[in-house]
Amino acid sequence: MKKSATATVMVLAALGLFSGQTMAQESPWLVRARVVHLDPANKSDPIGGVGASDRLTVSSKTIPEVDVSYFFTPNVSAELVLTYPQKHDVMLDGNNIGTFKHLPPSLLAQYHFLPAAQFNPYIGAGVNYTTISKVELLGGAATLEHSSWGLVVQAGVDYKLDKNWSLNLDVKKAQIRSDVLVGGTAISSVKVDPLMVGVGLGYRF
């Protein structure tokens, strides 16, 4: 009886250890930190209407980015993309006319093609909400709308280094647009619509 009880305890302990390891491997949480280069499309409407040549452009920028993903299944996840307010220069025909800051969090649904493989590509799509602040254009004569809603699409790949750590390459395209206002009247529409290429590290809890 003692040997049987001892064996039973050992089996239960082994099953408990195995179960704990399995749950650890299947944690639904993944956090990534990336360095991202933001390259605006710069397709703003001309100031002065059709045929005018004066166009606003927005400077490119390299920014830090953190995202948090939650896996509902091994293949399907949701990702929240975060950074802090970023400052951009605004040019008119190559001349700096001011600056603004924007905060562009995004929420995406993702599909991961090979979750058990070392090389795991994914795609995603969702919504971007950008808040615009500290606008200083033309000495205060012009301003921008305070917010922007738009679509965002994504493709990337995770390369597993071990059960927790991975390398990440990620490409996103987002819609970020705002009217340029002078005295409450729109004189142009800034279409930032950036292409964002990022590299970083991920940690699966």
Beta strands, then each sheet from edge to edge (+ up, - down):
strand 1: 29-39
strand 2: 56-58
strand 3: 61-71
strand 4: 76-82
strand 5: 86-92
strand 6: 95-103
strand 7: 106-112
strand 8: 119-137
strand 9: 143-144
strand 10: 147-160
strand 11: 165-174
strand 12: 177-182
strand 13: 185-191
strand 14: 195-204
sheet 1: 2+ 5- 6+ 8- 7+ 4- 3+ 1- 14+ 11- 10+
sheet 2: 9+ 12- 13+
end
